[in-house]
C-alpha cells in the first residue's frame, strides 16, 4: 500500500508547487553574494547556488516550469492526435494513407532529435519549446486513436448513429471517445513523463528554458560546474526530476494494470452470461 501511495504523494507535492508562490514570498532570482555555494542549512534548506540564490526557491520555480510545459504539450498533442487519428480511421482512403505515412515518417527518427532540431530552429523560450515538443509528440495519440477507432466504428450503435444522419464529429466525440478514453488517459500519463524529460534535456543543452528562469535542466547544467564543491546544486534538481518522472510512470503502470484487470473481468463476465 505504501508503495502504491508514494507516486501519488510525489505527484501531489509537484502539483502543490503551483500554489506555493501565492502562499509564500519566493525570491528565486535574489542574489546573495555572501552565500555563494552555501551548503544546506536552517536558513536555506537546500543551500544556495553560484550566485547565492536559494536552491529551494529555484527548485519550486523549476517544478512550475516542468508542470506548465508538460501539461500544455500533453493537451495540445492529445487534442491534435485524437482529431487526426479519429478522422483518418473514419474517413479512410487517401487521407488515412497520408496520415499513416506521416506517422511512419515521424517514428523513423528519434523524437528527441527532432525536438532538438526544431527547438534550435525556433530558438529558446517556453513558447517555442512547447511548439517544438508538440510538433513531435502528436504521433502516439494519433496512432492509438486510429487503431481504436478502426475497431469500434463497426459497432452497432455507431453504425446506427451514422445511419440516422448524426454528424461525424458528434459520433466521434460522443460515441467513440468515451470507449477509448481509458487507453488515452494512460498514454497521457506517459506523455507527461516524456515531456518533462525532454524539457529538462533541452534546457540542459541550452536550447530550452533560459536563465534566469529556473528549469530543472538548466539548474543541473549550471550546478555541474561546481559538482565537486557543491553537489547539492545537482542533487536537488536531479532527485526531484527522477522522483516526478518515476512517480508519473508508476502511476501510468498502475492505471494500465487496473484497466487490464477490469477488461479481463468484463470478458469473463461476458462468457458467463453467454453460458
N, C-alpha and C positions, 0 to 999 in steps of 0.2 A: 504494500500500500504506500509506504514512504517513497519507494522508487517511482511509483506512478504519480505521486503528488509533486515530486521535485521539479519536473518540467513545467508544471502549471505555476509553481511558486516563482520560478525564474522568469517566466513569460509575464506574469502579473507585475513583478518588480520592474521589468523592462517597459511595460505599458505605463506604470506609475511615473516613469521618468518624464512623461509629457506634462504631468501635473505639478511636478516639483518646483519649476520656476515660478508658478503662480503662488506657491506656498512659502517659498524661501527666496531670499535675495542672493541669487547666484552671480558670481563675477568670474566667469571662465577666462576672460581676457585681461584681468587685472594683473599687472606686472609688479613683482616684489623682488627687487634686486638683493634684498637681504636674505631671501630664502631660496636662492638658486640651487637646484638639485637637492633640496632638503628631503630627508627621509620621512616616512610616515610618522606622524605624531598625534598628540591630542588636538592641536590646532588645525592641522591638515591631515585627515585620516589616511589619505593615500599619498601624502607627500606633495612636493612641488616640482615643476619641470625646469628646463634650462633657462626660462625667463622668470621663474618664481611664481608661475601661475598654478592654481590649485588643480591637481590631477583629478580629484573627485568631481569638481565642478565641470571640468572639460570632459570627464567620462560621462557625466549625465547629459551634457550637450551632444556628445557623440552618440549616445543612445537615442536622443531625439532625432538626430540626423539619419541614423540607420532605420528607425521606425518610419519616418516620413518618406524616405526613398523606397523602402521595401513595400510599404502599403500602397504608395502611389503607383509604382511599377506593376505590382501584382494586380491592382484594379484595372489598369489600362490593358495589360496583356490578357487578362481573363476576359474582359469585355470584347476586345478585338478578336481573340482566338475563338471564343464561343460563337460570335457572329459569323466569322469566316468559315469555321468548321461546320456549323449547322447549315449555312447557306450552300456550301459545297456538297454536303451529303444529301440535302433535299433536292437541289436542282440537278445534280449530276452533269453529264455531258462535258463540254469543253471547259466550263468553269471549274468543275471538280478536278479535271485533269490538270488544269493550271495550278490550282491550289496544292495538289499532291506534288507537283514538280517543285513548287516553291518550298514546300516543307522539306522535300528531299535535299534541295539546294542548301537551305539553312542548316540542316542536320549534317551535311557533309563537312562542315567546318566547326571547330570548337567554338562554342558560344562566347567564351571569354575573349578569344582572339578577335572576333567580330566586334565585341563591345569595346575592346581596346582601340581598334581601328576607328570606330565611329566616334568614340569619346575624343580621340586625338584630332579628328577632323572638325568636330563641333566645338571643341575647346572645353576647358574646365568649368565647373559650376554645377549646382544641384539640378537646375532645369535641363541642361544638356546631358547630364548623367542619366536622368530619368528617361529622356528621349532615346539615348543610345541603348539602354538596357531594355526599353520597351520594344524597340525595333527587333531586338534579338529574341525576346522571351515569349512571343505570342505562339510560337510553333507548337509547344507542348499542349496548350489548351486547344488549339485548332485540331491537332491530330486526335486527341482524346475525344473531343466533341464529335468530330466526323465519324469516328468508329462507333460511338454510342448511338448517334442518330441513324446511321445506316441500319442498325439492328432494330431500333424502336419505331422507325417510321412506317413499318408494315403492320403494326399492331392495329387491332380492330377499331379502337376508339380514335386513333389518329386518322385512319382512313375514313372513318365516319365523319369526323370534323372536316376533313378535306372535301368529302362528297357534299356536305351541307354548304359549301362555299365559304368556310371560315378562312380569313386571310392567313397567308403563310407565316408572317411574324407572330400572329396570335397563336397559331398551332405550335410554333417552336417554343415560345416563352410560357405558354400555359399548359401544354400537353407533353412536351418533350423535356424541357429543362428540369421540371420537378423530379423526373425519373432519373436524371443523370447528375443531380446536384451532389450526391454523396461522393463519387469519384472526383468531381470538380473541386470539392472542398479539400480533399486530400491532396490533389495537385496544387492547390493554392498554398497549403502549408509548406510543401517542399519548394515552391517557387519563392516564397518569402525568405526561406533559409538561404537559397542560392543567390538571391538578390543582395542579401546582407553581406555574403562573402564577396560577391562581385564588387559591391560598392567599396568595401574595405580594401580589396585588391587594387582597384583603380585609384583610390585615394593614396594608397601606399606608393603607387607608381608615379604619382604627381599629376594625373590627368582626371582626377575626380574632385572631391571637396578640397578647397584650397585654404591654407591658414590665412587669417586667424580663426576661421570657422573650424570647429572641432569635429573630427571623424575618428573612429577607432583606427582606421587605416593610416591616416596621417599622423596620429599620435604614436603608433608603433614605428612609423618611419622616422619621426623626429627623435623618439626615445632610443632607437637602435644605435645612435651615435654615442650614447652615454651608457650603454648596456653594462659595462664593467663597473662603473662608479655609481650608477643609479638604476639598477634593474627594475625598480618599481614603475618606471616610465613605460616599460614594455609589458611587464607582467599584468598591470591593471587592465589596460585595454585588451590585451591578448586573452586573458582569462574571461573577461566579460564577453568578448566575441565568441569564444569557444562555448561558453555556457549557454548563450542565447541560441546559437545555431544548433547545438546538440539538443537543447530542450525542444525547439521547434520540430526538428527531425523526429525526435522521440514522440512528440505529440502526433505528428503525421502517421507514424507507425502504429500508434495506439488506435487512431481513428480508422486506419485501414484494417487492422485486426478486428475491430468492433464491427465494421461494415461487412467484412468477410464472414464473421460468425453469424451475423444477422441474416445474410444471404443464404448461408448453409441451413439455418433453421427454417427459413421460408421454403427452401427446396424440399427439406424433409417433411414439413407440414403439408406441402402440396402433394407429395407422394402418398402421405397418409390419407388425405382427402380423396385422392383418386382410388385408393383401395377401398 
